[in-house]
């Protein structure tokens, strides 16, 4: 199996898991958080829906500064319904899939850099950064399922059964 085929397979599997989690998002809980140091639920759900855009960026750009000195220009749309989040997931996943389908194995081997205030904090071949991003996505989806449980919403089966979903 070629590297890009492997990454597309990973993307597809994680999209379906994210879809199951985002389907459970309760309305009216956008600003909810379990602890003062925790991120708000809406921001977390937004990340789960849009992280695939990072894969496209890791293919189409050579670097990203996550904390530019002149401030972030990234616009984040407030999505506070499951339907809006699922629509964003579909859009971001389609962009990531297209980027992966249209790249080359050689390009995936080229370096990609993550910056903070202009300083390199990570530099690895693109395929490694993409795999790290997929792992990061699973991490935030896991956080999201904890929030769902604490809010009394259903927790979907993702890698095995849950108390609410015994599909395995």
VEXFI-46735 format. One record per residue (C-alpha): x, y, z. Coordinates in steps of 0.25 Angstrom, whole numbers, padded with zeros to 4 digits, always signed. Layout:
<nodes>
XYZ...
</nodes>
This chain:
<nodes>
+0000+0000+0000+0005+0014-0003+0007+0024+0007-0004+0033+0002-0014+0022+0001-0011+0018+0015-0014+0033+0020-0027+0033+0012-0031+0021+0019-0028+0027+0032-0035+0039+0029-0048+0032+0024-0048+0024+0037-0046+0036+0046-0057+0044+0039-0067+0033+0042-0063+0033+0056-0064+0048+0057-0077+0047+0050-0083+0038+0061-0077+0048+0072-0082+0060+0065-0096+0054+0064-0098+0054+0079-0095+0069+0081-0106+0075+0089-0111+0089+0086-0109+0100+0095-0096+0095+0101-0086+0103+0093-0080+0111+0104-0080+0099+0114-0067+0094+0120-0064+0084+0131-0053+0093+0138-0049+0107+0138-0036+0103+0131-0043+0094+0120-0047+0099+0106-0061+0102+0104-0069+0090+0097-0073+0098+0085-0058+0101+0082-0055+0086+0084-0066+0081+0075-0062+0091+0064-0048+0086+0065-0053+0072+0063-0061+0076+0051-0050+0084+0044-0037+0077+0047-0037+0071+0034-0034+0085+0028-0020+0084+0035-0017+0072+0026-0020+0080+0013-0011+0091+0019+0000+0081+0022+0000+0077+0007-0002+0091+0001+0007+0100+0010+0021+0098+0015+0018+0103+0029+0008+0109+0038+0011+0119+0049+0001+0116+0060+0004+0129+0068+0008+0139+0058+0014+0152+0065+0003+0161+0058-0008+0152+0063-0016+0141+0056-0024+0144+0044-0031+0130+0044-0046+0132+0045-0054+0122+0053-0069+0121+0050-0077+0118+0062-0085+0105+0060-0094+0102+0071-0103+0090+0065-0099+0076+0061-0104+0079+0047-0095+0091+0045-0083+0083+0051-0086+0071+0042-0086+0080+0030-0073+0086+0034-0067+0072+0035-0072+0067+0021-0066+0080+0015-0053+0079+0023-0052+0064+0020-0054+0066+0005-0043+0076+0004-0033+0067+0012-0037+0055+0003-0035+0063-0010-0022+0068-0005-0017+0054-0002-0022+0049-0015-0015+0060-0023-0002+0059-0016+0010+0050-0019+0018+0041-0010+0030+0049-0012+0023+0062-0007+0019+0055+0005+0034+0052+0008+0037+0067+0008+0039+0075+0021+0027+0083+0027+0029+0093+0038+0021+0097+0050+0024+0111+0056+0021+0119+0068+0024+0134+0067+0033+0131+0055+0041+0120+0063+0041+0106+0058+0035+0097+0068+0034+0084+0059+0039+0080+0046+0037+0067+0040+0033+0060+0027+0019+0064+0023+0014+0050+0024+0019+0050+0039+0012+0063+0042-0001+0058+0035-0001+0045+0044+0002+0054+0056-0010+0062+0052-0019+0050+0051-0014+0046+0065-0017+0060+0070-0031+0059+0064-0034+0046+0071-0029+0052+0084-0038+0064+0083-0050+0055+0079-0047+0047+0092-0047+0060+0100-0061+0063+0094-0067+0049+0098-0063+0052+0112-0070+0065+0111-0082+0058+0105-0082+0048+0117-0081+0060+0127-0093+0067+0120-0102+0055+0120-0101+0053+0105-0099+0039+0099-0085+0035+0096-0084+0027+0083-0076+0015+0081-0063+0019+0074-0052+0008+0076-0060-0001+0084-0074-0001+0091-0078+0010+0100-0089+0010+0111-0098+0016+0101-0095+0009+0088-0091-0006+0088-0090-0007+0073-0077-0015+0075
</nodes>
